[in-house]
């Protein structure tokens, strides 16, 4: 059953929650036969929770389409959402366990996951989208399934801007239907590894050029290197903030939220990128995005780099 306390949002985030167990200070990468002890541990709400949290802190009216069950992990994530004043109007309440867990082994330069997911979340329908009518549809992950195609087609017909993350899809541009799917998206937000894997290119700038043949706005997240993006043929680059990296879990989701907030509320494209870089950079300074900025924090972190 869906709680429909609101009928419209600036942003509709479609994405799953994850209950992230984060292990830091490991002496080595986990491997068979090794018993490793972490120096630090915490748990955080992950995946699209980070996106919803970042948008909420920035003051964007966002609804998060996400399924929750009657299990302890779902209940704890919903409790955290209430504490952070994340709107629950699009939460789907299921009367059964709906567990989503990830164990993250976190290092300063990267991280890995061991994950478990009960099942796929129920997708919003075109009728749901017509009822909600957000300005922006922000999709966690990239999919070629018929439900996602129908949702994107409905968004285009309603004049809703479509932004999609990539989320480690096991496909490249030779996959039937993938290029056509990219053409239906307004903004594509892969990270550098994903962009290279999709295009088969080893140079991120070449990968960017390939992707912009099919999507007019492509934003490639580069971690500590910042971002490279192309909007209607113009290329932009911004460095990441100089911060002490604590945990990179949730940085990409936080970046996405900052960028979408910027699209809605900033005067130009590079200003939107600035907000995205601020959110992504600050996310890595604590566990799983807990150090995300509020709207009042942005001005002291703003830093502009000339567009190419």
C-alpha distance (Angstrom), angle and dihedral (degrees) to the residues before:
residue distance angle dihedral
X1 . . .
X2 3.82 . .
X3 3.79 122.3 .
X4 3.82 105.0 -134.3
X5 3.79 101.5 -172.6
X6 3.83 90.9 141.5
X7 3.77 131.4 38.9
X8 3.80 101.3 -160.1
X9 3.81 140.7 31.9
X10 3.78 137.3 -179.8
X11 3.81 88.8 -129.5
X12 3.79 131.7 22.2
X13 3.80 110.2 -159.0
X14 3.81 113.1 -158.7
X15 3.78 110.1 -166.8
X16 3.78 146.2 106.7
X17 3.77 130.3 -99.1
X18 3.79 122.1 -124.2
X19 3.77 128.3 -162.7
X20 3.80 100.1 -136.9
X21 3.79 122.2 -154.9
X22 3.80 105.1 -164.3
X23 3.81 121.6 -160.7
X24 3.83 117.3 -169.1
X25 3.76 134.7 -177.3
X26 3.79 96.4 34.7
X27 3.81 114.6 168.4
X28 3.79 92.1 -137.3
X29 3.82 143.8 -3.4
X30 3.83 110.5 -75.1
X31 3.80 113.8 -96.4
X32 3.78 138.7 165.2
X33 3.80 114.9 -73.4
X34 3.82 94.5 16.2
X35 3.80 123.0 115.3
X36 3.80 105.3 -156.3
X37 3.80 127.4 -173.1
X38 3.79 120.8 -153.1
X39 3.78 120.6 -141.0
X40 3.81 92.0 -145.3
X41 3.80 137.5 23.0
X42 3.79 139.2 179.7
X43 3.77 139.0 152.2
X44 3.79 124.7 -127.3
X45 3.79 137.6 176.4
X46 3.79 105.5 -102.3
X47 3.81 147.1 -174.9
X48 3.83 113.3 29.9
X49 3.81 90.7 1.9
X50 3.82 86.5 76.0
X51 3.80 90.4 52.3
X52 3.79 93.3 49.2
X53 3.80 91.3 45.3
X54 3.80 94.1 50.5
X55 3.81 92.2 49.3
X56 3.80 91.1 47.6
X57 3.81 93.3 50.7
X58 3.80 90.1 49.1
X59 3.80 90.2 54.0
X60 3.80 97.1 -112.4
X61 3.80 115.1 147.6
X62 3.81 98.7 -121.2
X63 3.78 133.1 169.7
X64 3.79 119.1 -157.3
X65 3.82 116.4 -147.4
X66 3.80 102.6 -154.4
X67 3.81 137.2 140.1
X68 3.80 123.4 -127.2
X69 3.77 131.2 -176.4
X70 3.80 137.5 -158.8
X71 3.82 93.8 -92.1
X72 3.80 126.0 112.3
X73 3.82 93.8 -106.9
X74 3.80 93.9 53.9
X75 3.80 91.0 46.9
X76 3.79 93.1 50.3
X77 3.81 92.7 49.2
X78 3.81 91.9 49.2
X79 3.79 89.8 49.4
X80 3.81 90.0 52.9
X81 3.82 89.6 48.8
X82 3.81 90.1 54.3
X83 3.80 91.2 49.1
X84 3.81 89.7 53.6
X85 3.84 93.5 45.3
X86 3.82 92.0 -118.5
X87 3.80 108.2 167.2
X88 3.82 112.2 -108.2
X89 3.78 97.8 -167.3
X90 3.81 93.8 113.1
X91 3.81 98.0 40.0
X92 3.81 114.0 127.6
X93 3.81 112.9 -143.0
X94 3.80 114.1 -152.4
X95 3.79 122.2 -169.2
X96 3.78 94.1 -135.7
X97 3.80 139.2 57.5
X98 3.81 112.9 -65.5
X99 3.77 102.8 178.2
X100 3.80 124.0 179.8
X101 3.78 116.4 174.0
X102 3.79 137.0 167.6
X103 3.78 129.3 -174.7
X104 3.79 106.9 -153.8
X105 3.79 123.6 -162.2
X106 3.78 102.0 -158.6
X107 3.81 128.1 -157.9
X108 3.81 127.2 172.6
X109 3.81 94.3 -104.3
X110 3.81 101.2 36.0
X111 3.78 145.6 -17.2
X112 3.79 140.9 -140.9
X113 3.78 133.6 -147.7
X114 3.77 141.2 -147.3
X115 3.79 105.6 -161.9
X116 3.78 143.4 -177.2
X117 3.79 127.8 -165.0
X118 3.79 126.1 -174.5
X119 3.82 94.8 -149.8
X120 3.79 142.4 -50.4
X121 3.78 117.3 -60.9
X122 3.80 116.4 -110.2
X123 3.79 107.5 -95.4
X124 3.80 122.7 -125.6
X125 3.79 111.9 -110.1
X126 3.79 128.3 -133.8
X127 3.81 86.9 -103.2
X128 3.82 90.1 55.9
X129 3.78 90.1 50.7
X130 3.79 92.8 49.0
X131 3.81 89.6 51.7
X132 3.81 95.1 47.0
X133 3.83 98.2 37.5
X134 3.81 101.1 -174.5
X135 3.78 121.7 -174.6
X136 3.81 90.3 -125.6
X137 3.80 131.4 28.6
X138 3.82 107.7 -154.1
X139 3.80 112.3 -165.1
X140 3.79 122.2 -161.5
X141 3.78 104.7 -143.3
X142 3.78 134.2 -2.7
X143 3.79 123.0 -91.5
X144 3.79 139.2 174.6
X145 3.80 96.3 -161.8
X146 3.80 119.8 126.0
X147 3.82 94.6 -111.8
X148 3.80 91.7 56.1
X149 3.82 91.7 45.7
X150 3.81 90.4 52.0
X151 3.81 91.2 48.7
X152 3.80 93.0 50.1
X153 3.79 92.1 46.3
X154 3.80 90.0 51.4
X155 3.80 91.1 49.7
X156 3.79 91.3 52.3
X157 3.79 91.4 49.6
X158 3.81 90.0 50.8
X159 3.82 93.7 47.8
X160 3.81 93.3 -114.7
X161 3.81 115.9 152.9
X162 3.82 111.1 -119.9
X163 3.80 121.1 -145.9
X164 3.80 119.3 178.9
X165 3.78 133.6 -172.0
X166 3.80 120.0 -152.1
X167 3.83 106.8 -138.8
X168 3.81 102.8 -166.6
X169 3.79 99.6 -58.7
X170 3.79 114.8 -171.1
X171 3.81 95.0 -131.4
X172 3.77 141.1 88.1
X173 3.80 134.4 -156.1
X174 3.79 91.6 -80.6
X175 3.83 89.9 68.1
X176 3.83 108.8 111.6
X177 3.79 109.8 -104.9
X178 3.80 97.2 10.5
X179 3.79 97.5 106.4
X180 3.79 91.2 46.6
X181 3.81 89.3 50.5
X182 3.81 90.5 52.5
X183 3.80 89.5 52.3
X184 3.81 89.7 58.7
X185 3.82 93.3 56.1
X186 3.80 123.6 85.8
X187 3.82 97.1 -158.3
X188 3.82 126.5 20.9
X189 3.82 116.6 -162.4
X190 3.84 112.1 -171.3
X191 3.76 124.9 153.6
X192 3.80 120.7 -119.1
X193 3.80 95.1 -95.4
X194 3.80 91.7 50.2
X195 3.80 93.5 46.2
X196 3.80 91.5 52.6
X197 3.80 92.7 45.8
X198 3.80 92.7 49.6
X199 3.79 94.3 49.7
X200 3.81 100.5 32.2
X201 3.80 89.0 -127.3
X202 3.80 125.4 133.5
X203 3.81 95.6 -157.9
X204 3.80 115.5 73.6
X205 3.80 93.9 -148.0
X206 3.80 91.5 54.2
X207 3.81 89.5 46.5
X208 3.80 89.1 52.5
X209 3.78 91.0 52.0
X210 3.79 91.8 50.3
X211 3.81 93.8 50.2
X212 3.81 93.1 47.9
X213 3.79 89.0 62.2
X214 3.79 86.3 73.2
X215 3.81 105.2 26.0
X216 3.81 121.1 38.6
X217 3.80 94.6 -147.9
X218 3.80 118.9 44.4
X219 3.80 123.1 169.1
X220 3.81 116.2 -170.1
X221 3.81 116.8 -162.9
X222 3.81 112.3 -144.0
X223 3.79 103.8 -177.6
X224 3.79 110.9 -140.1
X225 3.83 89.0 7.0
X226 3.81 91.9 62.5
X227 3.78 119.5 -138.2
X228 3.78 141.8 -41.0
X229 3.78 117.5 -163.1
X230 3.77 142.6 169.3
X231 3.78 124.8 -150.6
X232 3.78 118.3 -176.7
X233 3.78 92.3 -26.3
X234 3.81 98.9 -44.0
X235 3.81 118.2 112.3
X236 3.81 122.4 -142.9
X237 3.80 131.4 -172.1
X238 3.78 129.2 -169.7
X239 3.81 127.9 174.4
X240 3.77 122.6 -130.2
X241 3.79 118.4 -105.5
X242 3.77 115.6 -92.0
X243 3.80 101.2 -106.8
X244 3.78 139.1 147.4
X245 3.80 106.0 -102.4
X246 3.79 113.0 -131.1
X247 3.83 104.4 160.7
X248 3.81 127.9 -9.2
X249 3.83 95.1 -158.5
X250 3.81 110.0 124.6
X251 3.81 96.8 10.1
X252 3.80 94.5 121.4
X253 3.81 93.8 48.0
X254 3.80 89.6 49.0
X255 3.81 91.4 48.9
X256 3.82 90.1 52.7
X257 3.78 91.4 53.2
X258 3.78 92.8 49.6
X259 3.78 91.5 50.0
X260 3.80 94.1 49.8
X261 3.80 90.7 47.2
X262 3.78 87.2 51.8
X263 3.80 93.0 50.3
X264 3.78 88.8 56.0
X265 3.79 101.4 39.3
X266 3.82 110.9 19.5
X267 3.82 123.6 86.1
X268 3.82 98.2 -125.1
X269 3.78 145.3 8.7
X270 3.79 98.1 -94.8
X271 3.80 90.5 51.2
X272 3.80 88.1 54.9
X273 3.80 89.1 51.5
X274 3.80 89.2 50.6
X275 3.78 92.0 56.8
X276 3.81 90.2 46.6
X277 3.81 92.1 51.9
X278 3.80 91.2 48.1
X279 3.81 91.8 52.1
X280 3.80 94.1 44.2
X281 3.80 93.3 46.3
X282 3.80 96.3 47.1
X283 3.81 91.1 46.0
X284 3.81 91.0 68.3
X285 3.81 93.9 55.0
X286 3.82 92.9 77.9
X287 3.77 141.4 19.1
X288 3.80 113.3 -53.9
X289 3.79 99.4 -27.2
X290 3.79 98.2 -46.8
X291 3.82 90.2 137.5
X292 3.80 95.4 59.5
X293 3.80 114.3 146.3
X294 3.78 129.0 -110.2
X295 3.80 120.1 -134.5
X296 3.81 90.4 -100.0
X297 3.82 90.2 58.2
X298 3.81 97.8 58.6
X299 3.79 100.9 83.1
X300 3.80 95.3 61.1
X301 3.80 91.4 53.3
X302 3.78 99.1 44.4
X303 3.77 115.0 122.7
X304 3.75 125.0 164.1
X305 3.79 129.7 -149.4
X306 3.78 122.2 -166.1
X307 3.79 116.6 -103.1
X308 3.80 117.3 -120.2
